[in-house]
Each structure stands twice: as C-alpha cells, then as structure tokens.
Amino acid sequence: MMYISMPRAGDLRVNISICDGLFAVCRLAPGDELPAWSATSEYFSVTKSPDELSIVCSQHLVPQEIQCSRNWRLMRIDGDLDLQMIGVLSGLLAPLARAGVSVFVLSTFDTDYFMVPAQVLGQAAEALKDEGHRVIGEI
C-alpha cells in the first residue's frame, strides 16, 4: 500500500487581514442572472447550484428587496496557500467554534477567506490571537 504525504498545516500560524466594510450573503433564484450591482464590489463571490444563486458582496451595494443576511465582516488568510495543504481552515475554524462564533467560508485558488458576524469580530480576533495567529486591521 502506498501513502501520499500532503503538507499539513497542524501548527501553522497565519496572518489574517480584516477587510474593510460590511458584507452580505445574498440568495437569488437558481435561474437568475448575475446582477450588475454585485460585480462592482471589490470582493465578491458567486456560487450557483440547482437550488440557488448565492452572492457575497459589499453590503451597501445590495438592494433592500434582495433576500440576504447582512452585517458580516470579511477576513483573509494572507499569502498563497498550497491547494494540497491539509488543516488550514480547521486550525482557524476550531477556535472560532469554541468561542461560539458563526463563520461563513469562501475559498479562491490562492487563499481562503471567512466571514464572521460584525458584532462578534472582536471576539473572533481574540480567539484567533489566542491560538497564535496574527490579526491585522481595524476591528
């Protein structure tokens, strides 16, 4: 039997940047087109499934009539992460779960992002710092 060794993040301590502004997670119908307002956000993410079209973008861009969850803060893991690295997110999400912080996760080719409710951003930052991570930005 052959085992493949993948890079592990077990004791990895990372820099996490807090992005400016408030974000919203929006739900549109599965057949809807990507609305123009969403693509003007500095950070935006789109996920389409047979059940829905989900959009994450700057909250101030979202029309009032759109179904969404508002008042999220976006945090970014600084630097490029190897797609084969194991345990990066679990090393960040476990302390947040222990602190009772809800999380919404987004990933790109280069790195991972996660959002926490704005009202518990300070609590989230402290939980991450207590684990040895460095949190950069305005709370």
N, C-alpha and C positions, 0 to 999 in steps of 0.2 A: 504494500500500500504506500502511496506517495502523498506527502503532505506539502502543501504550498505555504510558505511563510509570508504573511502580509504584514506591512508596517502597522504597529499598534500605537495608539495614542494614550494608552493607560495613564502615564504620569505626565502627559503633555500639559503644559501651562501655556495659555494663549493670550494674546492681546485682543480685546474686544472693544470695538468702537461703537459708541452710541450715535446713531444717525439723527440729524435734526428733523424736527417736525413730528406731527401725528399722522398715523396711517389708519386705513380702513381695510377690512376684508369684505369684499362685495360678492353677492351671489346674483347671477343673472340666469336666464333660461338657457338650456343647452344649445338652442338654435340661434341665440343672439350673436350678432357680430361684435367684435371688439370695439367698444365705444371710444371715440376720439379723445374724450376727456381723460381717459385712463393712461394713454400713451404719452401724455405731456409731463407725467411725474418723473422726477429724477430717478427714483427707484420704483419699478413696477414689475409685477409678476402675474402671469396668466396661466391658469390651469383649466383645461377643457376635458370634460368627461361626458359620457352619455347622459348623466344626470344634471349637470350644471356647468356654467362657465364662472369660475372664480377669479376675481381680480383683487390684487393687493396694490394699493397706490396711496399717494398723499391724500389725506382725508379732505383737505379743503377743495379738492377737485371733484369730489363725488356729489352729484345732485341729491337733494334731500329725499326724492322719491325712490331712490335705489335702496334695495334691501342690503343692509350691511351691518357689520359690527365695527364700531368706531373706537377711537382713543387707544390705539396701540402705539408702542414705541419700538423702533427697529434697531437691532443690534447686529453688528457684522464681525465675524471672525477675521481678523486681519491676516493678510498673506494668502498665498495659494496653498490649497490642501491637495495632497495626492488623493485621487478618487479611490484608491485601494486602501487608504488608511482606515483602520478599524477603531471605533470607540470615541471619535472626536465629539460627536453630538452627545453621546451618553455621558461623557465626562462633564458636559455643561448642563445637560438637562436634569441629571440626577440631583445635584444640589438645589436646582430651582424647584424641583418636585418636593424635596424635603422642606423647602421654605414655603411651600404652598402657593407657588407662582405658576399661573397658567401660561402656556407657551404655544405659539404658532410658528412652525418651522418652514423655511424656504431654502432651497439649495440652487446653486449655479454650478457651472463647470469648474470654476476656480475656488469657490469657498461656500460657506454656509452662513445663513442669516437666520435670526429668530426674533420674534416679536413677543413683548410682554405687555400686559395692560399698563397704561401710563401711570395709573395711581399706585402701582407697586414697583415702578422702575428702581427706586432707591433700594427697596428690599431685595430685588433681583441682583442689583450691582453688588450689594454687600454679601449675598450668598456666593456669588462668583469669586469675589475677592477673598472670602474665607477659604476657598478651595485653591488659592494661589494664582488665580487668573488676574490679569491687569485689565481694568475697565477704564476706558478713555472717553471723555466727553461730558457734556452738561446733563445733569440729572434734572 
